[in-house]
Amino acid sequence: MGAWKTSHPGVLLPSEISADCHGQRRPAGTLGQHGQHQRLNHRIRGALWVFTSASTHLQQAHGQRGQQTQQTDQAINRLQLPLLNATPAFQALVIVLDQASYYRGLRMIPYDLIREGLIALVAVFVLVVAFAGFLSSPDEPPLTLQQYAQQNPVGFVTTAMKELTGTSVIAQYWPPYNQGTGSVQFIGPLSLQQVAGVTIPIDPAHVYVLDPLAVAAQTDPQVATALQTFTQGGSKQQAAWEDTYTQALSKATGSNGHVVVPQGDEGPIPAMMDHLLALGTSGALDGLLLRSGGFYQNDFTKPLLFLSEDALPTKAAQFNLLGSQWGVMNETGNYPGQAWLWLYTFWYQVPPYNTSTNADALVLVTMGILTALLVLFPFLPYLNRLPYYLGVHRLIWREYYHDVRAEHRSEGASPGPAT
């Protein structure tokens, strides 16, 4: 039997198979299996007919390959395959007839996926390094009462005295902490704070000064004596001691973990503040203010309110994070950090929010409306058609729409509206 010759090693083209089958004489052993040949060839031709029929429908959808399919069917019907080569020939014909005929006439664009991926990876790496060089955020450690007491003991004691005398911002705040009137905001005639009421009751004098000292007094006789003297002095005497010590704080200095003030009639206040400062610098005050009735001690409301008097505004000013500034810090290790607050802080910089005494309430209502619009956007008439009217999808798929218009022009029909 002559050798099979093909331009594709291992692949038998229809013309080559047909020529060999008609031009070569079959061995005697093969002639004895003529009936098996006929049945197998019949099955192969049937399978290929189904395959090429499906391919014909796909080709007719493109409108350019009807004649090629007819020629392929004729070649398949004349096909006679030897038994031993039936399966490899069938697989080869499927590949040849599918890829060669189906993709013939289509415009191919070379694309190197590995090169494109490598370029994208290098570009992103360069951009990340470049932006990190001048837009990165500092790795600032969390601000705690211990840090505040160690770095600014005079400021710590001054804030504690405001809490004790009831002159702090929190002491005069209003709900949800107390019944003060210093930070009441309205939306028209309605005050959301008044509607909610006092939900987190805080007595600053007891929470930040007297109660922590009472815990320390259980093991320190000096603290117990100073605290007893203060509580038995009466409200009038207490006010006198507090006024004298508050005035002396304007000339106070910090030295070796202590606050030194000029001598005066301050009663037990200096001893009380000195022991409270010791609790702060040791970190014990952080733990005492985190105490709650639950299993998890993770309510930072009380420490944050104390820090908001002086420590937080001072630290925020260093990083341009005040309400009158535009800075936003993305804290390292606490994703997403403060970056998600940019939209909230934005409103405080523009009128009428930046001049209103009800700015917090106005921002709350504004963000509530915007959030509702975002959630209901797919269901709102006209608004849900906005992407269609903007036509961004036509810009993204501009090559596709260009081909569609070109096809309409070639058929002599005017292009319809793109969707």
C-alpha positions as CSV (number, residue, x, y, z in Angstrom):
1,M,0.0,0.0,0.0
2,G,1.4,3.4,-0.9
3,A,2.3,6.0,1.8
4,W,-0.2,8.7,2.8
5,K,1.0,12.0,1.6
6,T,-0.3,15.2,3.3
7,S,0.8,18.8,3.6
8,H,-0.2,18.6,7.3
9,P,1.8,15.9,9.2
10,G,-0.6,13.6,11.1
11,V,-3.7,15.3,9.5
12,L,-5.4,13.9,6.5
13,L,-7.1,16.4,4.2
14,P,-10.3,15.3,2.5
15,S,-8.8,15.5,-1.0
16,E,-5.8,13.4,0.0
17,I,-7.9,10.8,1.7
18,S,-10.3,10.5,-1.2
19,A,-7.4,10.3,-3.7
20,D,-5.6,7.6,-1.8
21,C,-8.8,5.5,-1.2
22,H,-9.6,5.6,-5.0
23,G,-6.0,5.3,-6.3
24,Q,-4.6,2.5,-4.2
25,R,-5.5,-1.1,-4.0
26,R,-6.5,-2.4,-0.6
27,P,-4.7,-5.4,0.9
28,A,-6.4,-8.8,0.9
29,G,-6.8,-8.8,4.7
30,T,-8.7,-5.5,4.5
31,L,-11.0,-6.8,1.7
32,G,-12.3,-9.4,4.1
33,Q,-13.6,-6.7,6.4
34,H,-15.5,-4.8,3.6
35,G,-18.8,-5.0,5.5
36,Q,-17.3,-3.5,8.6
37,H,-15.8,-0.8,6.5
38,Q,-19.1,0.1,5.0
39,R,-20.9,0.3,8.3
40,L,-18.1,2.4,9.9
41,N,-17.8,4.7,6.9
42,H,-21.6,5.2,7.0
43,R,-21.4,6.2,10.7
44,I,-18.5,8.5,10.1
45,R,-20.2,10.2,7.2
46,G,-23.4,10.6,9.2
47,A,-21.5,12.2,12.1
48,L,-19.6,14.5,9.8
49,W,-22.8,15.4,8.0
50,V,-24.4,16.5,11.3
51,F,-21.3,18.5,12.2
52,T,-21.1,20.2,8.8
53,S,-24.8,20.9,8.8
54,A,-24.4,22.7,12.1
55,S,-21.4,24.5,10.7
56,T,-23.5,25.4,7.6
57,H,-26.0,27.1,9.7
58,L,-23.3,29.1,11.5
59,Q,-21.7,30.0,8.2
60,Q,-25.0,31.1,6.7
61,A,-25.5,33.4,9.7
62,H,-22.3,35.2,8.5
63,G,-23.7,35.2,5.0
64,Q,-20.5,34.3,3.1
65,R,-19.9,30.6,3.2
66,G,-22.8,28.7,1.5
67,Q,-20.7,27.5,-1.5
68,Q,-17.8,26.3,0.7
69,T,-20.1,24.1,2.7
70,Q,-21.6,22.4,-0.3
71,Q,-18.1,21.5,-1.6
72,T,-17.2,20.1,1.9
73,D,-20.3,17.9,1.9
74,Q,-19.5,16.5,-1.5
75,A,-16.0,15.6,-0.3
76,I,-17.3,13.9,2.8
77,N,-19.9,11.8,0.9
78,R,-17.1,10.4,-1.4
79,L,-15.0,9.5,1.7
80,Q,-13.9,5.9,2.3
81,L,-11.7,5.4,5.3
82,P,-9.6,2.4,6.2
83,L,-10.7,0.8,9.5
84,L,-7.3,1.3,11.3
85,N,-7.2,5.0,10.4
86,A,-10.9,5.8,11.0
87,T,-10.7,7.5,14.4
88,P,-7.6,9.7,13.8
89,A,-9.0,10.7,10.4
90,F,-12.3,11.7,11.9
91,Q,-10.7,13.9,14.5
92,A,-8.4,15.5,12.0
93,L,-11.3,16.2,9.7
94,V,-13.3,17.8,12.5
95,I,-10.5,20.2,13.2
96,V,-9.8,21.0,9.6
97,L,-13.4,21.5,8.6
98,D,-14.3,23.5,11.7
99,Q,-11.4,25.9,12.0
100,A,-10.4,26.3,8.4
101,S,-13.9,26.8,6.9
102,Y,-15.6,28.6,9.8
103,Y,-12.9,31.2,10.3
104,R,-12.1,31.7,6.6
105,G,-12.7,35.3,5.6
106,L,-12.8,36.7,9.1
107,R,-10.3,39.5,10.0
108,M,-7.9,38.3,12.6
109,I,-6.0,40.7,14.9
110,P,-2.8,39.4,16.6
111,Y,-2.8,39.7,20.3
112,D,0.0,38.9,22.8
113,L,-1.8,38.3,26.1
114,I,1.5,37.7,28.0
115,R,3.0,40.9,26.7
116,E,-0.1,43.0,27.5
117,G,-0.3,41.5,31.0
118,L,3.3,42.2,31.7
119,I,3.0,45.8,30.5
120,A,-0.1,46.3,32.7
121,L,1.7,44.8,35.7
122,V,4.8,47.1,35.2
123,A,2.6,50.2,34.7
124,V,0.6,49.5,37.8
125,F,3.8,48.9,39.8
126,V,5.3,52.2,38.6
127,L,2.1,54.1,39.4
128,V,1.8,52.6,42.9
129,V,5.4,53.5,43.8
130,A,5.1,57.0,42.3
131,F,1.8,57.8,44.1
132,A,3.0,56.2,47.4
133,G,6.0,58.6,47.3
134,F,4.0,61.8,47.6
135,L,0.4,60.7,48.5
136,S,0.9,58.1,51.1
137,S,-0.4,58.4,54.7
138,P,1.8,58.3,57.7
139,D,1.7,55.3,59.9
140,E,0.4,57.2,62.9
141,P,-0.2,55.1,66.1
142,P,-3.6,55.3,67.8
143,L,-4.1,58.2,70.1
144,T,-4.7,57.0,73.7
145,L,-5.2,58.7,77.1
146,Q,-1.8,57.3,78.1
147,Q,-0.1,58.9,75.1
148,Y,-1.9,62.2,75.8
149,A,-0.9,62.2,79.5
150,Q,2.7,61.4,78.7
151,Q,3.1,64.0,75.9
152,N,1.1,66.8,77.3
153,P,0.5,66.5,81.1
154,V,-0.6,70.1,81.5
155,G,-3.2,69.7,78.8
156,F,-4.4,66.4,80.3
157,V,-4.9,67.9,83.8
158,T,-6.5,71.0,82.3
159,T,-9.1,68.8,80.4
160,A,-9.7,66.8,83.6
161,M,-10.4,70.0,85.5
162,K,-13.0,71.1,82.9
163,E,-14.7,67.7,83.3
164,L,-14.7,68.1,87.1
165,T,-16.0,71.7,87.1
166,G,-18.7,71.0,84.4
167,T,-17.3,73.5,81.9
168,S,-16.2,71.0,79.2
169,V,-17.9,70.7,75.8
170,I,-19.2,67.2,76.8
171,A,-20.6,68.5,80.1
172,Q,-22.7,71.0,78.2
173,Y,-23.4,69.0,75.1
174,W,-27.1,67.9,75.2
175,P,-28.4,64.5,74.3
176,P,-27.4,61.7,73.9
177,Y,-25.0,62.3,76.8
178,N,-26.8,64.8,79.2
179,Q,-29.4,67.5,79.4
180,G,-27.1,70.4,78.4
181,T,-27.9,72.9,75.7
182,G,-24.5,73.6,74.2
183,S,-24.7,71.5,71.0
184,V,-28.4,71.3,70.1
185,Q,-29.1,71.2,66.3
186,F,-32.4,71.4,64.4
187,I,-33.8,70.6,61.1
188,G,-36.5,73.2,60.8
189,P,-38.5,72.9,64.1
190,L,-37.3,69.4,64.7
191,S,-34.3,68.4,66.9
192,L,-33.3,64.8,66.3
193,Q,-31.3,64.9,69.6
194,Q,-34.4,65.8,71.6
195,V,-36.4,63.1,69.9
196,A,-33.9,60.4,70.7
197,G,-33.2,61.7,74.3
198,V,-30.3,60.7,76.6
199,T,-29.3,57.3,75.5
200,I,-25.6,57.3,76.7
201,P,-25.8,59.1,80.1
202,I,-22.4,60.5,81.1
203,D,-21.6,62.6,84.2
204,P,-18.2,64.0,83.3
205,A,-17.1,64.8,86.9
206,H,-17.7,61.2,88.1
207,V,-16.8,59.3,84.9
208,Y,-13.4,61.0,84.3
209,V,-12.2,62.1,87.7
210,L,-14.1,60.9,90.8
211,D,-14.8,57.3,89.8
212,P,-11.3,56.4,88.6
213,L,-9.9,58.0,91.8
214,A,-12.3,55.9,93.8
215,V,-10.9,52.8,92.3
216,A,-7.3,53.9,93.0
217,A,-8.3,54.8,96.6
218,Q,-9.0,51.2,97.3
219,T,-5.2,50.5,97.4
220,D,-3.7,54.0,97.9
221,P,-4.4,55.7,101.3
222,Q,-3.2,59.1,100.0
223,V,-5.8,59.1,97.2
224,A,-8.5,58.0,99.6
225,T,-7.7,60.9,102.0
226,A,-7.7,63.5,99.2
227,L,-10.9,62.1,97.8
228,Q,-12.6,62.1,101.2
229,T,-11.6,65.7,101.9
230,F,-13.0,66.8,98.6
231,T,-16.3,65.1,98.9
232,Q,-16.9,66.3,102.5
233,G,-16.0,69.9,101.6
234,G,-19.4,70.9,100.3
235,S,-20.3,72.4,96.9
236,K,-19.2,75.9,97.9
237,Q,-15.8,74.9,99.1
238,Q,-15.3,72.6,96.2
239,A,-16.0,75.4,93.8
240,A,-13.5,77.7,95.5
241,W,-10.8,75.0,95.4
242,E,-11.6,74.4,91.7
243,D,-11.4,78.0,90.7
244,T,-8.1,78.6,92.5
245,Y,-6.5,75.5,90.9
246,T,-7.9,76.4,87.4
247,Q,-6.3,79.8,87.6
248,A,-3.0,78.3,88.7
249,L,-3.0,75.9,85.7
250,S,-2.3,78.9,83.4
251,K,1.2,79.0,85.0
252,A,1.6,75.3,85.4
253,T,4.6,73.3,84.1
254,G,5.1,69.6,83.5
255,S,8.1,67.9,85.2
256,N,8.9,64.2,85.6
257,G,5.3,63.1,85.1
258,H,3.9,65.7,87.5
259,V,2.2,69.1,87.0
260,V,3.6,71.9,89.2
261,V,1.4,74.8,89.9
262,P,2.0,77.9,92.1
263,Q,1.1,77.4,95.8
264,G,-2.4,78.5,96.8
265,D,-5.5,77.5,98.6
266,E,-6.4,74.6,96.3
267,G,-7.3,72.1,99.0
268,P,-7.0,68.4,97.9
269,I,-7.2,69.2,94.2
270,P,-3.5,69.1,93.4
271,A,-3.2,65.7,95.0
272,M,-6.2,64.4,93.2
273,M,-5.0,65.7,89.8
274,D,-1.5,64.3,90.5
275,H,-2.9,60.8,91.1
276,L,-5.2,61.1,88.1
277,L,-2.2,62.0,85.9
278,A,-0.4,58.9,87.3
279,L,-3.4,56.8,86.2
280,G,-3.2,58.4,82.8
281,T,0.5,57.9,82.2
282,S,0.4,54.3,83.3
283,G,-2.4,53.4,80.9
284,A,-4.7,52.4,83.8
285,L,-7.2,55.2,82.9
286,D,-7.7,53.8,79.4
287,G,-8.8,50.5,81.0
288,L,-11.0,52.1,83.6
289,L,-13.0,54.1,81.0
290,L,-13.4,51.0,78.8
291,R,-15.3,49.1,81.6
292,S,-18.8,48.1,80.7
293,G,-21.3,45.5,81.7
294,G,-20.7,43.3,78.7
295,F,-18.2,40.6,78.1
296,Y,-16.3,42.5,75.4
297,Q,-14.7,45.8,76.5
298,N,-14.7,47.6,73.2
299,D,-16.8,50.7,73.8
300,F,-14.4,53.7,73.2
301,T,-17.1,56.4,73.7
302,K,-15.8,57.7,77.0
303,P,-12.1,57.8,76.1
304,L,-12.9,59.5,72.8
305,L,-15.1,62.1,74.4
306,F,-12.3,63.0,76.8
307,L,-9.7,63.2,74.0
308,S,-12.1,65.3,71.8
309,E,-11.7,68.2,74.3
310,D,-8.1,69.0,73.4
311,A,-6.0,66.0,72.2
312,L,-7.9,65.1,69.1
313,P,-8.3,68.7,67.7
314,T,-4.5,69.3,68.4
315,K,-3.6,66.1,66.6
316,A,-6.0,66.7,63.7
317,A,-4.6,70.2,63.1
318,Q,-1.1,68.7,62.6
319,F,-2.5,66.6,59.7
320,N,-4.9,69.2,58.3
321,L,-7.9,67.2,59.4
322,L,-10.0,69.9,61.1
323,G,-13.4,70.7,59.9
324,S,-12.1,73.9,58.3
325,Q,-9.4,71.9,56.4
326,W,-9.5,69.5,53.5
327,G,-7.1,66.8,54.7
328,V,-8.2,63.1,54.8
329,M,-5.9,60.4,56.3
330,N,-6.1,56.8,55.3
331,E,-4.7,55.0,58.4
332,T,-2.2,52.2,57.7
333,G,-3.5,48.8,58.8
334,N,-7.1,49.9,59.4
335,Y,-8.7,49.5,55.9
336,P,-10.5,51.6,54.7
337,G,-9.5,54.1,57.4
338,Q,-10.9,57.6,57.2
339,A,-10.9,57.7,53.4
340,W,-14.6,56.6,53.3
341,L,-15.5,59.8,55.2
342,W,-14.4,62.0,52.3
343,L,-18.0,62.6,51.1
344,Y,-19.2,63.5,54.6
345,T,-16.4,65.9,55.2
346,F,-16.8,67.5,51.8
347,W,-20.2,69.0,52.8
348,Y,-18.6,70.9,55.7
349,Q,-16.5,72.9,53.3
350,V,-19.2,74.3,51.1
351,P,-22.1,76.7,51.8
352,P,-24.5,76.6,53.5
353,Y,-23.1,73.8,55.6
354,N,-19.8,75.5,56.5
355,T,-21.7,78.5,58.1
356,S,-24.7,76.8,59.7
357,T,-25.0,76.0,63.3
358,N,-26.9,72.9,62.3
359,A,-24.2,71.5,60.0
360,D,-24.2,68.0,61.5
361,A,-27.9,67.6,61.1
362,L,-27.9,69.0,57.6
363,V,-25.1,66.7,56.5
364,L,-26.9,63.7,58.0
365,V,-30.1,64.5,56.1
366,T,-28.1,65.1,52.9
367,M,-26.2,61.8,53.1
368,G,-29.5,60.0,53.8
369,I,-31.1,61.4,50.7
370,L,-28.1,60.6,48.5
371,T,-28.0,57.0,49.9
372,A,-31.7,56.5,49.2
373,L,-31.1,57.8,45.6
374,L,-28.3,55.3,45.2
375,V,-30.3,52.4,46.4
376,L,-33.4,53.3,44.4
377,F,-31.6,54.4,41.2
378,P,-32.5,51.3,39.2
379,F,-36.2,51.8,39.9
380,L,-36.5,55.6,39.4
381,P,-38.0,56.6,36.0
382,Y,-35.7,58.7,33.7
383,L,-32.8,58.4,36.1
384,N,-32.5,54.7,35.4
385,R,-32.1,55.6,31.7
386,L,-29.3,58.0,32.3
387,P,-26.5,55.6,31.3
388,Y,-28.3,55.0,28.0
389,Y,-28.6,58.7,27.3
390,L,-25.0,59.4,28.3
391,G,-23.8,56.8,25.8
392,V,-20.7,55.7,27.7
393,H,-21.2,52.1,26.5
394,R,-21.1,53.3,22.8
395,L,-17.7,54.8,23.6
396,I,-16.4,51.7,25.2
397,W,-17.6,49.4,22.3
398,R,-17.0,52.0,19.6
399,E,-15.3,49.4,17.3
400,Y,-18.3,47.2,17.4
401,Y,-20.7,50.0,16.6
402,H,-18.3,51.2,13.8
403,D,-18.5,47.7,12.3
404,V,-22.3,47.7,12.6
405,R,-22.7,51.0,10.8
406,A,-20.3,49.9,8.1
407,E,-22.3,46.7,7.5
408,H,-25.5,48.7,7.2
409,R,-23.9,51.0,4.7
410,S,-22.6,48.1,2.7
411,E,-26.1,46.6,2.5
412,G,-27.5,50.0,1.4
413,A,-29.6,50.5,4.6
414,S,-29.4,53.4,6.9
415,P,-28.1,52.5,10.4
416,G,-30.6,52.2,13.1
417,P,-30.1,53.8,16.5
418,A,-27.4,52.1,18.6
419,T,-28.6,50.6,21.8
